[in-house]
Amino acid sequence: MSTRVAEGQIDKMTALHTPAYSWVNPKSVRRLINCIALILMNLNKGEVMEIKTDSEVLEEITKEYNKDPETNWRVTAFRDEKGRYDLYVVKGKKFWQIKTEFITPYRYIGLGGKTTAKESESEYTFGLRPLPRKYVRKIVKNAQRGNISEELFKEIMEIPPVATTEISEEAKILQGPVLLSPLAEISPSQKELDKRLTYELDKLVFKEQMGSIYR
């Protein structure tokens, strides 16, 4: 007894066992591969760099500072090759960077992120220091002469930094010091963070400029 299968049935059976293929844009595949490679690279480092708004990063830094204001905090500010303002905040091995571009003298766009840095000690730690009245008078007198003496500066740096939650409305607060210079050493993760911040900020600035054309 022979078995015959109709041609239509063969087509249906073939379709059930034949994988479906769809055309994919090679550029989309490359972008996906690059994206996955970047994620895997950061995972291998034990972190995924998340880009946030400047206000979100500042809030994160403030919370961390309030937990331990007397730890070795370092703050550095400088301008990159595009003239954008970079703010670097370091606590131990924790490193935050905020990159800002002014659209107008009164409006700016800022982004930030967090990564790791090589731990190092600084002579003077950044912080918020409540000033007794005698130091306020000394600062005013020094400022009238055009500079703050090194002796006065060292005395003020001996005042322990306090959390923002410990500051009263009447208190006179000195914030600093902030070093105005490029970073002395930059790790691969710091370079990657700066690269990502530049890329994301470029996109936001472009959107802002294109939007202003049609306003």
C-alpha positions in Angstrom: 0.0 0.0 0.0 1.5 3.3 -1.1 1.1 6.6 0.7 0.7 9.7 -1.3 1.0 13.2 0.1 -0.6 16.1 -1.8 1.7 19.0 -2.9 -0.2 21.4 -0.7 0.4 19.2 2.3 4.1 19.1 1.6 4.3 22.9 1.5 2.6 23.0 4.9 4.9 20.4 6.4 8.0 22.1 5.0 6.8 25.4 6.5 6.5 23.9 9.9 10.2 22.7 9.9 11.8 25.6 8.1 13.2 28.5 10.2 11.9 31.9 9.4 14.4 34.5 8.3 14.0 38.3 8.0 16.3 40.9 6.5 18.3 42.9 9.1 20.1 46.2 8.5 23.9 45.5 8.9 24.4 48.9 10.5 21.7 48.1 13.2 23.5 44.8 13.9 26.9 46.6 14.3 25.3 49.2 16.7 23.7 46.4 18.7 27.0 44.5 18.9 28.9 47.7 20.0 26.3 48.4 22.6 26.5 44.9 24.0 30.3 45.0 24.0 30.2 48.3 26.0 27.8 46.8 28.6 29.9 43.6 28.9 33.1 45.7 29.3 31.6 47.7 32.1 30.1 44.6 33.7 33.6 43.1 33.7 34.8 46.2 35.6 32.0 45.5 38.1 30.0 48.6 37.2 27.6 50.0 34.6 28.1 53.8 34.0 24.8 55.4 34.3 24.5 58.9 32.8 22.2 61.2 34.8 21.2 64.8 35.0 23.5 67.2 36.9 20.9 67.7 39.6 20.6 63.9 40.1 24.4 63.5 40.5 24.6 66.5 42.9 21.9 65.0 45.0 23.7 61.7 45.1 27.0 63.4 46.1 25.2 65.4 48.8 23.7 62.3 50.3 27.1 60.6 50.3 28.8 63.7 51.8 26.2 64.0 54.6 26.9 60.4 55.7 30.6 61.2 56.3 31.6 64.9 55.7 35.0 64.5 57.3 36.3 61.8 54.9 39.0 62.8 52.4 36.8 64.7 49.9 38.5 66.3 46.9 36.8 68.7 44.4 38.5 69.9 41.1 37.1 72.1 38.4 38.4 72.8 34.9 37.3 73.4 31.3 37.7 70.7 28.6 38.9 71.2 25.0 35.4 72.3 23.9 35.2 74.9 26.6 32.7 73.0 28.7 32.9 73.1 32.5 34.0 69.8 34.2 33.5 69.3 37.9 35.3 66.3 39.5 34.3 65.1 43.0 36.3 62.3 44.6 35.8 60.4 47.9 38.2 57.5 48.4 37.8 55.4 45.3 34.4 56.9 44.3 34.6 59.4 41.5 31.8 61.6 40.1 32.1 63.9 37.1 29.6 66.6 35.9 30.0 68.2 32.5 28.2 71.4 31.8 27.7 73.6 28.7 26.1 77.0 28.7 23.5 77.5 26.0 23.1 81.1 27.0 24.7 83.1 29.8 21.7 82.2 31.9 20.8 78.7 30.7 22.9 75.6 30.7 22.7 71.8 30.2 24.6 69.5 32.5 25.1 65.7 32.7 27.0 63.5 35.2 28.0 60.0 36.1 30.0 58.0 38.6 32.9 55.6 38.3 36.0 54.6 40.2 39.3 56.3 40.7 42.7 55.5 42.3 42.5 56.4 46.0 44.8 59.1 47.1 45.2 61.5 50.0 45.1 65.3 49.8 46.5 67.8 52.2 43.2 69.6 52.7 39.8 68.0 52.4 36.9 69.6 50.8 33.9 70.4 53.0 31.4 72.9 54.5 33.0 74.6 57.5 31.0 76.8 59.9 33.1 79.9 60.6 33.3 81.5 64.1 32.9 85.3 64.0 36.7 85.8 64.6 37.4 84.1 61.3 34.8 86.0 59.4 36.4 89.3 60.6 39.9 87.9 59.7 38.7 86.9 56.2 37.2 90.4 55.6 40.5 92.1 56.7 42.6 89.8 54.5 40.2 90.3 51.5 40.6 94.1 51.8 44.3 93.6 51.4 43.8 91.5 48.3 44.5 87.9 49.4 44.0 85.4 52.2 47.1 84.6 54.2 48.4 81.0 54.2 48.3 81.0 58.0 44.6 82.0 58.1 43.9 79.4 55.4 45.5 76.6 57.4 43.6 77.7 60.6 40.3 77.5 58.7 41.2 74.1 57.2 41.5 72.7 60.8 37.8 73.3 61.4 36.0 70.0 60.9 33.6 69.9 57.9 29.9 69.4 58.8 26.9 67.8 57.0 24.4 70.1 55.2 21.8 68.9 57.7 23.9 70.4 60.6 24.0 73.9 59.2 21.8 76.5 60.8 20.3 79.5 58.9 22.5 82.0 60.9 25.8 80.1 60.4 28.5 81.6 58.1 29.8 78.7 56.0 33.0 78.4 54.0 32.9 75.8 51.2 36.1 74.4 49.7 38.8 74.2 48.8 38.2 73.6 45.1 41.3 73.0 43.0 41.1 74.8 39.6 43.2 72.5 37.4 43.0 69.4 35.1 43.2 66.0 36.8 46.7 64.9 37.5 45.9 61.2 36.8 43.1 59.7 34.7 42.2 56.1 34.8 40.6 54.1 31.9 37.2 54.2 33.6 37.5 58.0 34.1 38.3 58.4 30.4 35.4 56.3 29.4 33.0 58.3 31.6 34.3 61.6 30.1 33.8 60.1 26.6 30.2 59.1 27.4 29.4 62.4 29.0 30.8 64.3 25.9 28.8 62.1 23.6 25.5 62.4 25.5 25.9 66.2 26.0 26.6 66.6 22.3 23.3 65.0 21.5 21.4 67.2 24.0 23.1 70.4 22.7 22.3 69.5 19.1 18.6 68.9 20.0 18.5 72.2 21.8 20.1 74.1 18.9 17.8 72.4 16.3 14.8 73.2 18.5 15.7 76.9 18.8 15.7 77.2 15.0 12.0 76.4 14.8 10.9 78.4 17.7 
